[in-house]
Amino acid sequence: MTWIRGSWAILQKDLRLEMRSRYAVNMLLMFVLSSLLLIAFAVGQESVGERMQSALLWIVILFSASIGLGRSFVAEEERGTVLLLQLNVPGSQVFTGKLIFNFLLLLAVDLVALVVFALLLNMVIEDWLLLLFSLVLGSVGLAGATTLLAAIIARASNKGPLLPVLLFPLLVPLLLSVVRASRAALDGGLGLSRALPDLQIIGLFSGVVITAAVVLFEYVWYD
């Protein structure tokens, strides 16, 4: 119960600060909307296939995560609260609270991106449940990798470009699988039977990344 209360306290703190400033939410939503409008203008009246729709959707989500989620630990450095957290909260609780916060931000990005994408590009979704499950499961792995890397780069002098550079090579297996799984949910896709192997890969990737992050975070956080 102590571990849960500590994680919940970190999550509440980040949620309160975000509700006051709305920095990450506004930045993420602005980037998502700008990217989707640019894609819509570039595509015009041309028909976009299911494979391309799925790839573009996840490209927008990935770039949004690399821009917005990296501030979870950078903000602690800027406010000078890192030492306070290190002295009062175990590293595993800090990581869990930050992970859930980043995951909730990603869910908001997923929802906005999916709705706007479906309206602008006339996306026809055959299996809503499969698509939502793919988005949620993919966001778990994306949030896990982003949270750990954000803690690593928070103390670097040149924080801006480091997160995308480190994040993209790590997420190649995840991106390939989530694009295929999302495509299977669109019109013309083959449904759950086609997406099941990719969903298993996404689940395994998310589990391995989060497990490794929990093990490594203590060293990253205190060193």
N, C-alpha and C positions, 0 to 999 in steps of 0.2 A: 504493500500500500504506500510506503514511503517513496518507492521508486515511481509509482504512478503519480503521486502528488507532485513530485519534483518535475516530471515531464509535463504534467498539466500546467504547472506554474510557468514554465518556459513558454509553452504554447499560448497561454493567456497573455503573458507579457508581450509577445510578438503581435498577437492579434490586437491588443489595445493600442500599441504604438502604430500599427498599420491603419487602424481605424481613425487615429488622430491625423496622421500625415497623408495616408492613402498614396504613398509614393510608389510602392511596388505595383499596386493594383492599377493605378492610372498609367504607369509606364507600360505595363504588360498589355493592357487593353488598347492603348494608343498604338503600340507596335502591331498587335494582331489586326486591328481594323485597317491600319495603313497598308499592311502587307496584303490583306485580302482584297482591298480596293484596287491596289496596284495589279494584282493577279487578274482581277475581273476586267480591268481596262485593257490589259495585255491580251487576254483571251478574246475579248469582244464577243461576237456572235458565233464563234467557232465552237464546235462540240468537243468536250473534253472527256476522254475515256475514264473508266472507273479506276484503272491503275494510276493514271496521272492525278486524278482527284484525291486519291488516298495519299499519294506521295506529297502533293502540295500541302495538304492538311497537316501532315506530320512535320514537314519542313518549317511551317509557320510555328507550330507548337514547340519544336526543338529550338529555333532561334529565339523565341520568346523566353524559354526557360534559361537559355544561356545569358540573356541580357538581364532578366529580372531576378532570378533566384539567387544569383551570386551575392546579393546584398545581405543575405541572412547573417553572415558573420562579419562582413565588412562594416556593417552598421554598428556592431558591437565594438569594433576597433575604433571607429570614429567617435563613439560616445564615451570611450574609455571604461566600458563595463566588463571587459574580458576578465580582468583580474578578480573582480567581484564574483563573477560566475564561477571561476575556477576554484575560489576559496569556499563557496557555499553550495555548489551543485555538482554532483558527480558527472563526469563526461558523458556517460551513457544516457543520462537524463536530458542533458543539453542536446545531444544528437537526436534523440527521439522527439523532443519538442520541436526542434527546427525541422526535422523530417516531416512531421505531420503538418506544420505550417506551410512548408513548400508544396506538399501534396495538395493541400486545400487551395493554394494559389493556382496550381496547375489545373485542378478541376474547374475553377472559374474560367481559366483560359480555354480549356477544352470545350466548355459549354458555349462560350461566345464564338469561338472559331467555328464550331460545328454548325451553329445556327446561321451565322453570317455566310459561311461557305455554302451551305445548302441553298440559301436564298439567291446568292449572286451567281453561282455556277449551275443552278438547277440540278443539284445532286439528288438522285433518287435512291433512297435507302430501303433495301429489301428486308433487312433484319436489324431493327433498332437495338434489340437486346445484345446481339453479338457486337455491334459497333460500340455501344456504350461500355461493354465489358472489355473490349480491346483498348479503348481509351483509358479506362480506369487502371487496368493492369499495366499498360505501357507507362502511364504516369507514375505508378509506384516505382518502377525501375529508374525512370528519369529523375524523379525526386531523390531517390537514394544516391545515385551517382553524383548529382549536382550538389547535394548537401555536403558530402564528404569533400569534394573538390573545392567547394566554396570555403570550407574551413582551412584547406591547405593554402589557398592563394590569398587569404585574408590579410596575412602579414607580409605579403610580397610588396615591393615598392611600386611595381607596375601591374596593378590588379586588373585593369580593363580587359586587355586581350587574352589574358591567361586562361580564363575559364572556357571559352569556346575552343581554344587550341587543345586543351587537355580533354575536354568533354567529347568532342566529335569522334576521335578514334576509339574511345571506350564504348560508344553507343552504336557502333556499326551493326553488331548482331541484333541489338534491340530494334533498331530502325528497320532493318530488312524484314523482321518478323511482324512488327506492328503494321507496316504498310501492307503486307500480304493479308494479314488478318482483317484489317479494315476494309480492304478491297473485297474480301469474301462476303462482307455484310452489305455491299452496295448492289444496285440493280445489275443483274448479270453475273453476280458472284455465285459461288458454289455452296455457300452457307457454312454451317458449323463443321461439317465433315472435312471440308477443305481447310478451314481455319484452325482445327484442333491441334495439329502439330506445331503451328506457329504460336498458338496460345501456350502450349507447354514450354516452348523455348522462352517466351516472354516471362512466364512464371519462374522458370529456373534461373534466368538471368537476373530477375528482380531479387530472388532469394539469395543468390550468390553475392550480388553487389551489396545488398543491405547487411548480410552477415559479415562480409569482409569489412564494410564500413564500421560496423559496431566494434569489431576486433581492433581495427586500426585507429579508431577515433581517439582513444585515450592517449596514444602516442602523438597524434597530430595536435590534440587540444592542449596538452601540457608541455610539449616540446616546441 
